[in-house]
Amino acid sequence: MDADSLLLSLELASGSGQGLSPDRRASLLTSLTLVKRDYRYDRVLFWGRILGLVADYYIAQGLSEDQLAPRKTLYSLNCMEWSLLPPATEEMLQQTSVVNGRFMGDPSHEYEHTELQKVNEGDKVFEEEVVIQIKEETRLVSIIDQIDKAVAIIPRGALFKTPFGPTNVNRTFEGLSLSEAKKLSSYFHFKEAVDLKNKTLLEKADLDPSLDFMDSLEHDVPKGSWSIQMERGNALVVLRSLLWPGLTFYHAPYTKNYGYIYVGTGEKNIDLPFML
């Protein structure tokens, strides 16, 4: 959700029970404005909150003028002091895939993972137990990256691609119609397209290259991983992810008000294919 319209956005997303206390709201309004100025971001998004056992991580993201350029991620424990997180790498994702359970809420906390490694001594091969330390901050980077790639979404038409390459905010976007807002095909993943590149020319024939340049939600696997509900007498459409419980997307049809927020434990629902 856009930090410039934070109070309205929190109000629209409150149907899922995801709110903030008045002092947290006031702190975020002030600190995110300073983050946008100090880091010179084009836009700042309040990404959400990852719940920890000791403390919670409040997450924000900074966007450059090209909306699909890699986003800078910051975290805070008190909504006032923000720390920049490093970009996620394949090594980080692989390293943290062995860590399960809740976050502690302490970035310096270290998880211990024991694995067997083969050691050669002459002609003999031994298996030796090696303890690997994994920092919680590294796990935080990895989880945010996974959630972003899987369930960060945006309505069709909110962004447009220029012929020269950069992706900009569409100033003429006036919201989806009520009939379009009820379809999964009207929503895109907020990232560079992956599946779109595999489509045939015939499948791409009806697509508008300036608007349909991201992957649609209708082809997400497993099928049925999104819940669409109309609230407030059809004045608000809410999408909830069943794969990453805690992710809520909201959009008021015929208006520019849209966004998503994640409030959860940072745990993926790996049992979803067996629940559908």
Salt bridges, closest charged atoms under 4 A:
ASP2 OD2 - ARG43 NH1 3.33
ASP4 OD2 - LYS36 NZ 3.20
GLU11 OE2 - ARG232 NH2 3.84
ASP38 OD1 - ARG37 NH2 3.00
ASP56 OD2 - ARG49 NH1 3.25
GLU115 OE1 - HIS113 NE2 3.70
ASP145 OD2 - LYS149 NZ 3.27
ASP148 OD1 - ARG71 NH2 3.84
ASP212 OD1 - ARG156 NE 2.63
GLU218 OE2 - HIS219 NE2 3.59
ASP220 OD1 - HIS189 NE2 2.81
GLU231 OE2 - ARG240 NH2 3.02
